[in-house]
Amino acid sequence: MAKWLNGEKAIVTGAASGIGKATALKFAEEGATIGLIDINPEGLEETLQEVEALGSQGYIEAVDVSDAEKLAVSIDQLIEKLQGIDILVCNAGINGTWASIEKLEIAEWQRTLQTNLTSTFVSVKSVVPVMKEKGGKIVITSSINGNRIYNNFGASAYSTTKAGQVAFMKMAALELARFNIRVNAVCPGAIDTQINASTTITEDAQEVAIKVEFPEGSRPLKDESGKPEQVASVIAFLASNDSANVTGTELYVDGAESLL
């Protein structure tokens, strides 16, 4: 059976865990050579070892994606090591601090925007000059938050970044279409990852919440969280030639959770 991404050169941000790691491993299974970016060097090494165990070659850059200058340098270095770039997955992100608008500190607002939204812009900007030569595929990991649901009270910064990613994706899809660069997004719902462990939810966020009563089981397709591998499979589809006429589109991977 032919591999979807045989010989392709990809960069995945946030590759040390969760959706990013699952995507890197899926790409490795499908024959891609992969550049891995994350703030966690130990996690990167583990992902790299698993990529190599699948028979693919990988390279790592440990960098905080909120540092725009260092992120751009890391992407340039990976492109040089990969000797090109066909696929970019902008996956790195944080939930940040969830607090009421009144109490949310400007520094926390900026940290979330820089990590989630500005890093997406910097990553895309960095690969465009190379992708323009023969085309490419860009996939952005957004969320149902800020696009279909708004009931995570206190998550104004996070939801703003996720809505911004989808708007940026659509603008980029139009601007880059003439160069045969496709740009799409995935919008996961609840997924079993480590992102919630680093989320700070303040008491006042609960105070401004509007109580919502869901029917029994908040996930219609299955009463359980989704898996990173499920999102990775959708990202691999968007990065493959099987989706050759798909661009400017967000795909929801949430078991219809956001339709409630």
Stockholm file with secondary structure:
# STOCKHOLM 1.0

chainA/1-260         MAKWLNGEKAIVTGAASGIGKATALKFAEEGATIGLIDINPEGLEETLQEVEALGSQGYIEAVDVSDAEKLAVSIDQLIEKLQGIDILVCNAGINGTWASIEKLEIAEWQRTLQTNLTSTFVSVKSVVPVMKEKGGKIVITSSINGNRIYNNFGASAYSTTKAGQVAFMKMAALELARFNIRVNAVCPGAIDTQINASTTITEDAQEVAIKVEFPEGSRPLKDESGKPEQVASVIAFLASNDSANVTGTELYVDGAESLL
#=GR chainA/1-260 SS CCCTTTTCEEEEESTTSHHHHHHHHHHHHTTCEEEEEESCHHHHHHHHHHHHHTTCCEEEEECCTTCHHHHHHHHHHHHHHHTSCSEEEECCCCCCEECCTTTCCHHHHHHHHIIIIIHHHHHHHHHHHHHTTTCEEEEEECCSBTTTBCCSTTCHHHHHHHHHHHHHHHHHHHHHGGGTEEEEEEEECSBCSSGGGGCEECHHHHHTCCCCCCCSSSCSSCSSCBCHHHHHHHHHHHTSGGGTTCCSCEEEESTTGGGC
#=GC SS_cons         CCCTTTTCEEEEESTTSHHHHHHHHHHHHTTCEEEEEESCHHHHHHHHHHHHHTTCCEEEEECCTTCHHHHHHHHHHHHHHHTSCSEEEECCCCCCEECCTTTCCHHHHHHHHIIIIIHHHHHHHHHHHHHTTTCEEEEEECCSBTTTBCCSTTCHHHHHHHHHHHHHHHHHHHHHGGGTEEEEEEEECSBCSSGGGGCEECHHHHHTCCCCCCCSSSCSSCSSCBCHHHHHHHHHHHTSGGGTTCCSCEEEESTTGGGC
//
